Amino acid sequence: MGKTVVQINFRFGMTPEECTDIFKSLSESIAAVEGLLWKVWLMDTEHSEAGGIYLFTSPEAAQAYLTGPIITGLGQNPQFSDIAVKVSPIDSGLSAITRGPIDRMTA
């Protein structure tokens, strides 16, 4: 199996600044996750929604992250709700046409 994209979206029940502070405190831990190639952070302050789009080296690495302490902690925090997770394999051929950096990255 190849590289895998994970998209996580959720609502937050705090100020956007408080939410960003929490994210900043987690960012180094997330960056160190085994198998994570990159993460793009999402923040819609108008609707109190946030999340991220991640690229993992494999479905196994993605699953390990989703069952690990960072996402488990997110789910246990009452300030975060409506957590939605989508895991998808990548179509490298089509992504190359639209300049997706999928195959230019090494694990």
N, C-alpha and C positions, 0 to 999 in steps of 0.2 A: 504494500500500500504506500501511497505517496503522501505528499504534504497535505495538511488539513487546515481548514479555516474554522474558527470558532467565533461566533458573534454572541455577545451577552448584552442584554439591555435590562434596565431596571429603573424603578422610581426611587427617589431619595426624599426623606422627610426632614431635611435640615437646610440650612442656607447653602447656596452653591460654594461659598468660601469654605465652609466646614467640610463639605463633601470633597473639595479639592485638597484640603489639608490631609484628609484620610487617604486619598489617592497618592499624594506625595509621600506619605509615610510607608506606603506599600510598593511604590514604584521600583525600588531597588530589588526587593524580594521577587517581584514579578519578572523583572529583567533577568534574574538569575535562574528562572525556572528551566529545568532541563528540557530541551526540545523546542523551546520557544524561539522563533526567529525574529519576530517583531510583534508589536501591539500598537494599534492606533486607538487613542482614547476618544470617547464620544461624550459630549456634555451639552445638553439642551436645557439651559437655565430657566427659560420661559415656562417649560412644562415639567420641571423638576425630574428630568430623565437623564440617565447617563449609561455608560457601558463601554464596550470596546470590541474591536475586531482584531483577532489574533491569527498569526500564521505559525503552525507547528510543523515539525519535521515529519510527524506521523500521527495516525489516529490514536496510537497508544500514548504518545506524549500528550496529546490533547485530553484524552480521558484521564490521565494521571493528574493533570492540572485541575480538571473539573471536579475530581473527587478529593483533591488535596486541601490543605488548611486555608488557603486564601479564599477560595470559592465557598468552602464550608463556613468560614467566618462571615462572609457576605450574607449567606442565607440565614445565619443565626442573629444578625444584627437587626433589631426591630425598625431601625431607621431606613432600611432598604426593603422594598416590596416589589411585587409583580416582576420577579426575576424570570427572564426568558432566555433560554440557551438554544442555539442552533449550531450543529456541527455538520460541516459539508466537506466532501472531497473536492479537489481542485481540478479543473480542466486546463491543463498547462498549455495546450495548443491554442485554444481561444484566448486565454490570458496573454499569451505572447503577442497575438494580433493587436490587442488593446493596450500593450505596453505594461502589463502586470509584471512585477519584478520576481515572479515565482521561481523561474528557472535560473535567474542570475544570482540567486542567493545560495550559499552553501550552508550545510548543517554544521 
